[in-house]
C-alpha cells in the first residue's frame, strides 16, 4: 500500500524534529535557559520580518525553519513536547470562524 502525501509529510516532519532534538541534546541546549532561547526566537522572527519586508524568499524560508528549530528547543527546555503543543494549537483553531479584515484573519469573537 502506498503512503499518502500527507502521511509522508508527517513522517518527514517527525524525522527532522527528532534530528533537531538530538542536535540540541548533543549541544546541551535542551537544559539551557529558556529565557535566552526566547531571545533567540525573537531574533529569528525579526529575520523573518526582514525577509518579508525585502521580499527575500531565501531569507523567509530560512527564517521560518529557524523559528521551528528554536521553538522545538524551547519546548524541550520547558519540558513540553512540540508535537503536543502544535496539536493543542490546532485543536484551538480547527473550528474557528471569522473573516479577513485588512488581510488578517480575525476570529468571530473579536469581530463584535
N, C-alpha and C positions, 0 to 999 in steps of 0.2 A: 504494500500500500504506500502510495506517495504521500509525503507530508505536505500539508498545505503551506502556502507562503507565510501566513500569519504564525503558524507553529514554528517554522524555521526562523522567522524574525525573533520570536520569543526565545527560542533556544540560543540564538546568536547573542541576544542581549544578556541572557543569563550567563553565557560563557564569558563574555567580555566583562561583565560585572564581577564575576569570580576572579578574573585576572586582575582587575583593578583592586579588589580586596586583598589579594595575595601580594600585589605590588606594595600596597600600603602597609601590610603586616611586615614584609621584608625590610621596610624602612622605619618600622615602629611608629608610623603615623597614626595607626588605629588607637594608640594610647596617648597621643599628643593632646594639647589644649584645644578644645573645640572653639574657644573664642578666637584663637589665631586662625583656625580653619574658616570661621565665619568671615574674617577679614579677607582671606584668600578668595572666598566666594564673591565678595563684593568687588574685588579686583577683576575677577573673571567676568562678572556681569557688566562691569564698566567696559571691558574689552568687547563684549557683545554689543553694547550700545554704540561704541565707536565704530564697529564693523557695520552696523545698520546705518549709522549716520553717513558713512562713507560709501555705502553700497559695496562693501568689500566681501564678496561671497566666501572667499577662503578664510578670512578672519571670522566671519559669522559661524561657519561650520566648526572651526577650531574652538571658538569660544563656547558654543553650545556643548561640545564634547567635554571641554574643560569644566564647565559648570556641573555636568553629570558626574565627572570624576570627583570633584570637590564635594558634591552632595553625598556621594557614596561614602567617602572617607568621613565626612561629618556625621553621617548616620552611624557609622561604626564607632566613632568616638563617643557618641551619645547612647550607644548600645541599642540602636534601632536597626531593623532590617529594612534596607532601602526598598525592597520589593513590597513589603508590607506598607511602607509609607506611601508608595505610589498607588497601591491598591486602595488604601484608605482615601486618598485624594480623589481617585476615580469614582469611588462609591459616593463621595460627596457631590460630584458634578454630573454623574451619568444621567440623571433625570431632571437636571436643572433646566428651567425655561427662562427665557429672557429675549433680549433683542440687541441688535447692533446700534450703538449710538456713537456717532463720530468715529467709526472704525473700531470701537471697543465693545466687546460683549458685556452687557450689563444684566445681571441676574434679575429676575422678575421682582423679587422682594426689594431690590434697590431702586426700582423704577417708580415707586409710589411716593 
